[in-house]
Amino acid sequence: MTDPAQSPAGNEPQRSALDAALGRLSGFAFITLLTTVANLVVRVGKNVLITRALGPEARGIYSLLNTIPGLFVSFGNLGFGLGSLYLGATKKEPLGTLLGNAICYAVLQGAVLACLALAMHQLGAGFMANNWEAIQAISLFIFLGIPLTLAMHLCSDLLMAASDIRYLNVIQVVNSAAPIVVMLLLWPLLGEALAAACWAWVLSLLLMIGMSVRRLLRQTRGLGVSLSLARQAIGYGLRGNVSQFAGAVTRRVDMLLLAHYLPVEELGQYAAAVSLAEVLLFLPDAVALPFMPLRMAMAEDDDQTTARAFSATIIKYTVAVLAPMLLLAGLLAKPVILVLYGREFLPSLPAMVLLLPGILSLAVYQLIKADLYSLNRPGLTSWISVCSMFLNLGLNVIAIPWLGIAGAAITSSICYTFSAAACLICFFRITGASPASMLLLSRKDVTVIRRQLSQAVRAKLRGKKERP
C-alpha cells in the first residue's frame, strides 16, 4: 500500500492540507519544545533536590502521594475531562459552558472521591501493613490531593480543547518549579523535608488550578452550566475512561505493589528510576501536547487521507529521534545516577535501564491512541488498556517478589509495548495503512519536517505569533 505521507505529486490539495497541518503542529511543537527544554531542566532539578533531600525511604513515601490521588481520579472522573475535550475540540461547544460544568463537576465529584478514599483508608492498612506507619504521614495530603488533582486534570483538558498550547506549557513549567520553590521555603519552618514536600505539592496544585481557571475565564464570555453537555461529555468520556483508568493502573500500580511486597526504601529506589526514565519523554511530550487537539479537530474532515498522513509523519519522526536518545541514556545511566542522586540510589540503575524500551512504546502509544479517539474508537483503546492492565497486574505479582524493582521495570516495559503494538495493529486493520508507513521515516518525511520546523523557527525569530 502507498505510504499516505508520500502522496503522488499530482495530489496537490492533499499535500497542501498536510503541509498546513504539519505547519501548525511544527509551530506549536517548536514553542512547546523550547518550553519543554526549560521544563526539562527545572524538572530534573526538582527531582534531584527532592530525591537528595528525602533519601530513599521518604522518597518512596512521597511517590505514593503522586500515585494514589491519580489512581482515584482516573477511575472516578468518569471520562468527564476527555468528553469535554472532545466537545470543545471537535464539536466546538462554548468554552464557558464547558468550564462551568467542569467547576461543578470538580466540586461534587471531588468530594465524592475524597469520601471514598476515606472509607477505603483501612484497606490500605492491611495491604501495605509493612510500611503503613510511615505511609500514615501522608494520609491528609492524599485526601486533599484527590479533588485538587481532579480539578487540575479538567482544567488541562479544557486548555487543550481551546488549543491553548502556550499556556499549557506555562502550567507544565509551574508544575515542575513550584513544588521545589515552595518546599525550600517551608522546610526551615516545618523542620522536616517530607512534610515540606507534601505541603508544597498541595499548594502547587492550588496555584496551577487558579492560573488555569483565570486563563480559561479570559477566553469566555461568561460561565454557564448545561446538563445536556454534561451528559454528552460523560457519554463520550465513559467509553474512553476505562482506557484512562486502566492506563493509570498500568503506569502506577507497581508503586502500590512494591509498597506491599518490599520495604519502602526500595520503593524510593524505583521512584527515582521512574522519574529519571520518564524525563526522556520530554521530546514526545512536546509533540503529543499539540498533536491531540489538532488530530481530534481533523476528525470531522470528510477526507481522512491527510489526517492519517499527518499522524504517520509525526509517529515516524518521534520513533526516529527518540530511539537513539534512549540508547544513549542506557549507556550513560550509571554516571548520571551517581552525579544526580548519589551512591545511595545506585541500586535504581537496573530498573531505569529496563524501563527505557517501554518509554519508546509509551511515546508511540500516546500518539496512536489520539488517532483511535479521532476515529471515534475510544472503546477500542479501553479494551486494549484493560488487557494491558490485567497483564501488568499478573506479571507484577510474579516479578516483584522474584526480581524486586527490576521485575516491576520489566513488567512496565512489556505492558507499554503490548499497548502500543495492539493499538497499531487495530489502526492498520481499520485504515488499511502499512506498518512501514507508520513507523519508518523516509527521506521525504525528513524533508517535510525540516521545512516546517525551519519555517516555524523563522516565524518565531521574526516575532510572529501563530494563533491556535
LUMDREN-253345 format. One line per 2 residues: number of its first residue (from 1); their letters; for each residue x, y, z of C-alpha. Coordinates in nm, 3 decimals, decimal comma, padded with zeros to 5 digits. Each point is the difference from the previous one (the first is absolute). Last residue first. Example, Ala and Ser with C-alpha at 12.3 -4.5 7.8 and 13.67 -1.06 7.14 Angstrom:
BEGIN
2) sa) 01,367/-00,106/00,714 ~ -00,137/-00,344/00,066 .
***
This chain:
BEGIN
468) pr) -00,410/02,809/01,755 ~ 00,143/00,346/-00,091 .
466) ek) 00,353/00,035/-00,126 ~ 00,190/00,286/00,155 .
464) kg) 00,246/00,158/-00,236 ~ 00,308/00,139/00,173 .
462) rl) 00,230/-00,032/-00,296 ~ 00,196/-00,263/00,193 .
460) ka) -00,319/-00,197/00,054 ~ -00,089/00,008/-00,368 .
458) rv) 00,351/-00,111/-00,093 ~ -00,014/-00,288/00,250 .
456) aq) -00,343/-00,111/-00,122 ~ 00,113/00,014/-00,363 .
454) sl) 00,303/-00,212/00,081 ~ -00,219/-00,244/00,190 .
452) qr) -00,227/-00,034/-00,303 ~ 00,286/-00,049/-00,245 .
450) ri) 00,179/-00,251/00,222 ~ -00,321/-00,197/00,051 .
448) vt) -00,069/-00,015/-00,374 ~ 00,356/-00,091/-00,096 .
446) vd) 00,025/-00,269/00,268 ~ -00,330/-00,150/-00,114 .
444) kr) 00,121/00,002/-00,361 ~ 00,315/-00,184/00,103 .
442) sl) -00,211/-00,272/00,159 ~ -00,066/-00,074/00,368 .
440) ll) -00,120/-00,351/00,076 ~ -00,278/-00,045/00,259 .
438) ms) -00,341/00,088/-00,145 ~ 00,045/-00,062/-00,373 .
436) ap) 00,220/-00,304/00,072 ~ -00,274/-00,159/00,210 .
434) sa) -00,248/00,030/-00,290 ~ -00,321/00,203/00,004 .
432) gt) -00,330/-00,178/-00,073 ~ -00,188/00,245/00,222 .
430) ir) -00,182/-00,228/00,244 ~ 00,240/-00,294/-00,021 .
428) ff) 00,313/00,213/00,030 ~ -00,150/00,193/00,293 .
426) ci) -00,085/-00,323/00,181 ~ 00,356/-00,128/-00,046 .
424) lc) 00,143/00,334/00,116 ~ -00,217/00,004/00,311 .
422) aa) 00,104/-00,357/00,088 ~ 00,370/00,077/-00,052 .
420) as) -00,011/00,313/00,216 ~ -00,187/-00,173/00,282 .
418) ft) 00,225/-00,309/-00,006 ~ 00,313/00,216/00,001 .
416) yc) -00,123/00,194/00,302 ~ -00,082/-00,331/00,171 .
414) is) 00,342/-00,157/-00,061 ~ 00,184/00,316/00,106 .
412) st) -00,200/00,025/00,323 ~ 00,054/-00,368/00,084 .
410) ia) 00,376/00,029/-00,046 ~ 00,008/00,304/00,230 .
408) ag) -00,205/-00,174/00,271 ~ 00,231/-00,302/-00,018 .
406) ai) 00,305/00,225/00,037 ~ -00,162/00,145/00,314 .
404) gl) 00,003/-00,342/00,166 ~ 00,087/-00,302/-00,215 .
402) wp) -00,203/-00,287/00,150 ~ -00,248/00,176/00,231 .
400) ia) -00,041/00,273/-00,267 ~ -00,020/-00,231/-00,304 .
398) iv) -00,294/-00,227/00,082 ~ -00,251/00,252/00,137 .
396) nl) 00,137/00,250/-00,251 ~ -00,069/-00,233/-00,295 .
394) gl) -00,363/-00,054/00,097 ~ -00,071/00,366/00,073 .
392) nl) 00,163/00,118/-00,322 ~ -00,180/-00,256/-00,215 .
390) fm) -00,326/00,105/00,165 ~ 00,074/00,365/-00,078 .
388) sc) 00,114/-00,074/-00,356 ~ -00,326/-00,182/-00,072 .
386) vs) -00,193/00,293/00,148 ~ 00,201/00,248/-00,208 .
384) iw) -00,071/-00,191/-00,321 ~ -00,371/-00,017/00,079 .
382) st) -00,008/00,371/00,081 ~ 00,185/00,092/-00,318 .
380) lg) -00,276/-00,176/-00,193 ~ -00,270/00,182/00,195 .
378) pr) 00,152/00,335/-00,094 ~ -00,055/-00,086/-00,369 .
376) nl) -00,145/00,322/-00,142 ~ 00,270/00,013/-00,273 .
374) sy) 00,138/00,305/00,183 ~ 00,034/-00,213/00,314 .
372) ld) 00,187/-00,265/-00,198 ~ 00,238/00,263/-00,133 .
370) ak) 00,058/00,143/00,348 ~ 00,090/-00,351/00,117 .
368) il) 00,263/-00,016/-00,276 ~ 00,181/00,295/00,156 .
366) qy) 00,004/-00,109/00,365 ~ 00,081/-00,359/-00,102 .
364) va) 00,306/00,106/-00,200 ~ 00,145/00,186/00,301 .
362) ls) -00,082/-00,291/00,231 ~ 00,180/-00,244/-00,230 .
360) li) 00,314/00,214/00,007 ~ -00,020/00,031/00,380 .
358) gp) -00,050/-00,375/00,030 ~ 00,339/-00,066/-00,156 .
356) ll) 00,153/00,233/00,266 ~ -00,154/-00,161/00,311 .
354) lv) 00,262/-00,276/00,020 ~ 00,278/00,259/00,020 .
352) ma) -00,172/00,183/00,287 ~ -00,069/-00,320/00,192 .
350) pl) 00,361/-00,118/-00,030 ~ 00,133/00,338/00,129 .
348) sp) -00,231/00,043/00,304 ~ 00,256/-00,175/00,224 .
346) lf) 00,225/00,309/-00,056 ~ -00,231/00,213/00,215 .
344) er) 00,229/00,006/00,305 ~ 00,290/00,093/-00,230 .
342) gy) -00,132/00,346/-00,081 ~ -00,314/00,128/-00,169 .
340) lv) 00,119/00,223/-00,284 ~ 00,368/-00,089/-00,044 .
338) li) -00,025/-00,369/00,087 ~ -00,324/-00,044/-00,195 .
336) vp) 00,150/00,167/-00,309 ~ 00,321/-00,203/00,027 .
334) ka) -00,202/-00,324/-00,001 ~ -00,253/00,089/-00,270 .
332) ll) 00,246/00,110/-00,270 ~ -00,035/-00,303/-00,228 .
330) ga) -00,373/-00,031/00,059 ~ -00,052/00,369/-00,068 .
328) ll) 00,187/-00,032/-00,331 ~ -00,235/-00,279/-00,109 .
326) lm) -00,299/00,207/00,110 ~ 00,116/00,296/-00,208 .
324) pa) 00,058/-00,231/-00,298 ~ -00,367/-00,115/00,017 .
322) lv) -00,153/00,344/00,063 ~ 00,089/00,164/-00,331 .
320) av) -00,113/-00,267/-00,246 ~ -00,300/-00,105/00,211 .
318) ty) -00,131/00,356/00,031 ~ 00,045/00,075/-00,371 .
316) ki) -00,180/-00,317/-00,100 ~ -00,291/00,083/00,231 .
314) it) -00,025/00,357/-00,132 ~ 00,006/-00,101/-00,367 .
312) as) -00,259/-00,274/00,048 ~ -00,238/00,231/00,186 .
310) fa) 00,006/00,264/-00,275 ~ -00,039/-00,264/-00,270 .
308) ra) -00,302/-00,131/00,187 ~ -00,155/00,346/00,023 .
306) tt) 00,073/00,070/-00,367 ~ -00,175/-00,319/-00,109 .
304) qd) -00,297/00,064/00,231 ~ -00,205/00,179/-00,265 .
302) dd) -00,335/00,108/00,146 ~ 00,166/00,201/00,275 .
300) ea) -00,172/-00,027/00,341 ~ 00,290/-00,191/00,158 .
298) ma) 00,244/00,278/-00,091 ~ -00,078/00,181/00,328 .
296) mr) 00,093/-00,321/00,183 ~ 00,341/00,001/-00,167 .
294) lp) 00,068/00,362/00,086 ~ -00,121/-00,043/00,360 .
292) mf) 00,222/-00,308/00,056 ~ 00,310/00,113/-00,193 .
290) pl) 00,054/00,320/00,201 ~ 00,107/-00,190/00,315 .
288) av) 00,130/-00,308/-00,184 ~ 00,285/00,185/-00,173 .
286) ad) 00,169/00,157/00,301 ~ -00,095/-00,311/00,198 .
284) pl) 00,189/-00,213/-00,252 ~ 00,315/00,205/00,077 .
282) fl) -00,038/00,023/00,379 ~ -00,066/-00,373/00,034 .
280) lv) 00,364/-00,042/00,103 ~ -00,090/00,142/00,342 .
278) ea) -00,202/-00,319/00,040 ~ 00,319/-00,201/00,054 .
276) ls) 00,125/00,226/00,281 ~ -00,332/00,008/00,184 .
274) va) -00,039/-00,376/-00,040 ~ 00,347/-00,079/00,136 .
272) aa) -00,047/00,231/00,301 ~ -00,339/-00,157/00,073 .
270) yq) 00,163/-00,344/-00,016 ~ 00,262/00,092/00,258 .
268) gl) -00,269/00,154/00,221 ~ -00,205/-00,318/-00,021 .
266) ee) 00,314/-00,183/00,107 ~ 00,016/00,217/00,312 .
264) vp) -00,370/-00,071/00,068 ~ 00,082/-00,362/00,072 .
262) ly) -00,141/-00,248/-00,254 ~ -00,319/-00,197/-00,072 .
260) ha) -00,288/00,238/00,069 ~ 00,181/00,329/-00,071 .
258) ll) 00,130/-00,160/-00,322 ~ -00,358/-00,093/-00,087 .
256) lm) -00,116/00,357/00,056 ~ 00,279/00,146/-00,215 .
254) dv) -00,060/-00,264/-00,269 ~ -00,356/00,130/-00,023 .
252) rr) 00,132/00,315/-00,169 ~ 00,034/-00,032/-00,377 .
250) tv) -00,231/-00,297/-00,059 ~ -00,253/00,134/00,249 .
248) ag) 00,002/00,339/-00,171 ~ -00,049/-00,167/-00,338 .
246) af) -00,289/-00,205/00,136 ~ -00,159/00,317/00,134 .
244) qs) 00,049/00,194/-00,322 ~ -00,116/-00,289/-00,219 .
242) vn) -00,309/-00,058/00,213 ~ -00,059/00,371/-00,031 .
240) gr) -00,010/-00,022/-00,379 ~ -00,351/-00,136/-00,034 .
238) lg) -00,104/00,196/00,308 ~ 00,124/00,318/-00,165 .
236) yg) -00,251/00,003/-00,282 ~ -00,306/-00,040/00,221 .
234) ia) 00,159/00,201/00,281 ~ 00,056/00,297/-00,228 .
232) qr) -00,342/-00,040/-00,162 ~ -00,168/-00,008/00,342 .
230) al) 00,188/00,314/00,103 ~ -00,094/00,165/-00,329 .
228) sl) -00,369/-00,066/00,069 ~ 00,033/00,105/00,363 .
226) sv) 00,125/00,337/-00,117 ~ 00,160/00,250/00,235 .
224) gl) 00,129/00,340/-00,098 ~ 00,295/00,224/00,071 .
222) gr) 00,062/00,325/-00,177 ~ 00,117/00,141/-00,329 .
220) tq) 00,289/-00,244/-00,013 ~ 00,372/00,016/-00,077 .
218) rl) 00,094/00,205/00,307 ~ -00,185/-00,251/00,217 .
216) lr) 00,226/-00,276/-00,133 ~ 00,313/00,185/00,112 .
214) rv) -00,137/00,068/00,347 ~ -00,107/-00,363/00,034 .
212) sm) 00,348/-00,119/-00,100 ~ 00,189/00,235/00,233 .
210) gi) -00,219/-00,090/00,297 ~ 00,033/-00,372/-00,070 .
208) ml) 00,378/00,034/-00,033 ~ 00,032/00,183/00,333 .
206) ll) -00,223/-00,247/00,183 ~ 00,206/-00,290/-00,135 .
204) sl) 00,319/00,174/00,114 ~ -00,144/00,041/00,348 .
202) vw) -00,070/-00,374/00,025 ~ 00,347/-00,103/-00,124 .
200) aw) 00,175/00,255/00,222 ~ -00,189/-00,136/00,300 .
198) ca) 00,129/-00,348/-00,081 ~ 00,361/00,112/-00,061 .
196) aa) 00,009/00,198/00,327 ~ -00,135/-00,298/00,194 .
194) la) 00,263/-00,226/-00,159 ~ 00,289/00,242/00,064 .
192) eg) -00,068/00,052/00,370 ~ 00,074/00,316/00,201 .
190) ll) -00,338/00,154/-00,077 ~ 00,121/00,361/-00,030 .
188) pw) 00,344/-00,078/-00,146 ~ -00,162/-00,236/-00,256 .
186) ll) -00,283/00,234/-00,099 ~ 00,193/00,235/-00,230 .
184) lm) 00,205/-00,279/-00,160 ~ -00,319/-00,200/-00,052 .
182) vv) -00,175/00,297/-00,162 ~ 00,281/00,037/-00,254 .
180) ip) 00,020/-00,377/-00,058 ~ -00,372/-00,041/-00,053 .
178) aa) -00,032/00,314/-00,218 ~ 00,263/-00,083/-00,263 .
176) sn) -00,124/-00,317/-00,169 ~ -00,373/00,067/00,001 .
174) vv) 00,072/00,366/-00,077 ~ 00,189/-00,108/-00,311 .
172) qi) -00,288/-00,225/-00,100 ~ -00,250/00,281/00,056 .
170) vn) 00,201/00,225/-00,232 ~ -00,004/-00,271/-00,265 .
168) ly) -00,376/-00,029/00,035 ~ -00,005/00,375/-00,051 .
166) ri) 00,174/-00,027/-00,334 ~ -00,215/-00,292/-00,110 .
164) ds) -00,327/00,187/00,033 ~ -00,167/-00,230/-00,254 .
162) aa) -00,335/00,084/00,167 ~ -00,065/-00,372/00,048 .
160) ml) 00,352/-00,028/00,146 ~ -00,075/00,274/00,250 .
158) ld) -00,322/-00,186/00,079 ~ 00,182/-00,329/00,058 .
156) sc) 00,258/00,169/00,222 ~ -00,275/00,158/00,210 .
154) lh) -00,171/-00,337/00,045 ~ 00,326/-00,163/00,110 .
152) ma) 00,067/00,280/00,248 ~ -00,346/-00,032/00,153 .
150) lt) 00,039/-00,376/00,043 ~ 00,344/00,043/00,158 .
148) lp) -00,144/00,254/00,244 ~ -00,288/-00,230/00,091 .
146) ig) 00,243/-00,289/00,074 ~ 00,287/00,202/00,151 .
144) lf) -00,173/00,098/00,322 ~ -00,072/-00,363/00,094 .
142) if) 00,354/-00,106/-00,102 ~ 00,150/00,290/00,194 .
140) ls) -00,175/-00,107/00,317 ~ 00,125/-00,358/-00,037 .
138) ia) 00,365/00,102/-00,053 ~ 00,146/-00,093/00,340 .
136) qi) -00,207/-00,319/00,008 ~ 00,243/-00,138/-00,262 .
134) ae) 00,274/-00,046/00,261 ~ -00,226/-00,196/00,233 .
132) wn) -00,138/-00,202/-00,291 ~ 00,333/-00,127/-00,133 .
130) na) -00,025/-00,372/00,077 ~ -00,381/00,010/00,012 .
128) mf) -00,036/00,126/-00,358 ~ -00,311/-00,201/-00,092 .
126) ga) -00,143/-00,025/00,351 ~ 00,037/00,365/00,092 .
124) gl) -00,104/00,100/-00,351 ~ -00,339/-00,159/00,051 .
122) qh) -00,041/00,226/00,302 ~ -00,008/00,310/-00,217 .
120) ma) -00,268/-00,128/-00,236 ~ -00,272/00,215/00,157 .
118) la) 00,229/00,304/-00,004 ~ 00,080/-00,061/-00,366 .
116) lc) -00,371/-00,019/-00,078 ~ -00,057/00,326/00,187 .
114) al) 00,273/00,164/-00,210 ~ -00,160/-00,143/-00,315 .
112) va) -00,343/00,140/00,086 ~ 00,144/00,341/00,085 .
110) gq) 00,187/00,012/-00,332 ~ -00,318/-00,106/-00,180 .
108) lv) -00,193/00,298/00,132 ~ 00,265/00,272/-00,012 .
106) ay) 00,172/-00,115/-00,320 ~ -00,334/-00,054/-00,174 .
104) ci) -00,126/00,348/00,078 ~ 00,326/00,154/-00,123 .
102) an) 00,002/-00,219/-00,312 ~ -00,359/00,089/-00,091 .
100) gl) 00,081/00,369/00,026 ~ 00,312/-00,053/-00,212 .
98) lt) -00,196/-00,185/-00,270 ~ -00,259/00,277/-00,001 .
96) gl) 00,267/00,267/-00,035 ~ 00,178/-00,196/-00,274 .
94) pe) -00,305/-00,001/-00,224 ~ -00,019/-00,325/-00,207 .
92) kk) 00,239/-00,030/-00,293 ~ -00,111/-00,358/-00,084 .
90) ta) 00,354/-00,134/-00,051 ~ 00,227/00,191/00,238 .
88) gl) -00,254/00,110/00,262 ~ -00,229/-00,302/-00,001 .
86) yl) 00,292/-00,246/-00,015 ~ 00,191/00,177/00,277 .
84) sg) -00,315/00,005/00,212 ~ -00,042/-00,374/-00,056 .
82) lg) 00,362/-00,063/00,101 ~ -00,048/00,207/00,314 .
80) fg) -00,325/-00,172/00,095 ~ 00,145/-00,349/-00,055 .
78) ln) -00,174/-00,137/00,309 ~ 00,224/00,218/00,224 .
76) gf) 00,004/-00,277/00,259 ~ 00,247/-00,250/-00,142 .
74) sv) 00,272/00,238/-00,123 ~ -00,064/00,216/00,306 .
72) fl) 00,050/-00,282/00,250 ~ 00,315/-00,118/-00,177 .
70) gp) 00,145/00,351/-00,013 ~ -00,072/00,054/00,369 .
68) it) 00,196/-00,320/00,083 ~ 00,310/00,053/-00,214 .
66) nl) 00,152/00,343/00,069 ~ -00,039/-00,040/00,375 .
64) ls) 00,126/-00,357/-00,039 ~ 00,327/00,137/-00,142 .
62) yi) 00,044/00,207/00,317 ~ 00,015/-00,318/00,211 .
60) gr) 00,273/-00,145/-00,221 ~ 00,196/00,323/00,007 .
58) ae) -00,027/-00,004/00,382 ~ 00,176/-00,337/00,007 .
56) pg) 00,256/00,059/-00,277 ~ 00,124/00,346/00,109 .
54) la) -00,227/00,302/00,039 ~ 00,234/00,290/-00,076 .
52) rt) 00,191/-00,187/-00,272 ~ -00,319/-00,109/-00,175 .
50) il) -00,168/00,340/00,036 ~ 00,305/00,189/-00,129 .
48) vn) 00,069/-00,239/-00,288 ~ -00,361/-00,029/-00,108 .
46) kg) -00,048/00,377/00,009 ~ 00,320/00,062/-00,196 .
44) vr) -00,102/-00,257/-00,258 ~ -00,338/00,170/-00,029 .
42) vv) 00,152/00,349/-00,029 ~ 00,239/-00,108/-00,276 .
40) ln) -00,275/-00,192/-00,178 ~ -00,240/00,293/00,034 .
38) av) 00,249/00,223/-00,180 ~ 00,032/-00,266/-00,270 .
36) tt) -00,377/-00,037/00,004 ~ -00,051/00,372/-00,049 .
34) ll) 00,221/-00,003/-00,307 ~ -00,166/-00,322/-00,114 .
32) ti) -00,349/00,143/00,050 ~ 00,084/00,305/-00,210 .
30) fa) 00,144/-00,222/-00,271 ~ -00,285/-00,248/00,042 .
28) fg) -00,267/00,268/-00,044 ~ 00,158/00,131/-00,318 .
26) sl) 00,081/-00,352/-00,114 ~ -00,360/-00,106/00,063 .
24) rg) -00,147/00,291/-00,194 ~ 00,240/-00,055/-00,288 .
22) la) -00,060/-00,373/00,004 ~ -00,372/00,064/-00,044 .
20) ad) 00,059/00,255/-00,276 ~ 00,250/-00,226/-00,175 .
18) la) -00,249/-00,288/00,013 ~ -00,275/00,220/-00,143 .
16) sr) 00,230/00,120/-00,277 ~ 00,106/-00,357/-00,079 .
14) qp) -00,361/-00,115/-00,014 ~ -00,097/00,289/-00,228 .
12) en) 00,307/-00,063/-00,220 ~ -00,066/-00,366/-00,082 .
10) ga) 00,200/00,003/-00,322 ~ 00,328/-00,072/00,171 .
8) ps) -00,129/-00,328/00,131 ~ -00,043/-00,031/00,377 .
6) qa) 00,291/-00,086/00,226 ~ -00,152/00,036/00,347 .
4) pd) -00,271/-00,247/-00,090 ~ 00,266/-00,262/-00,077 .
2) tm) -00,130/-00,191/-00,297 ~ -00,123/-00,353/00,074 .
***
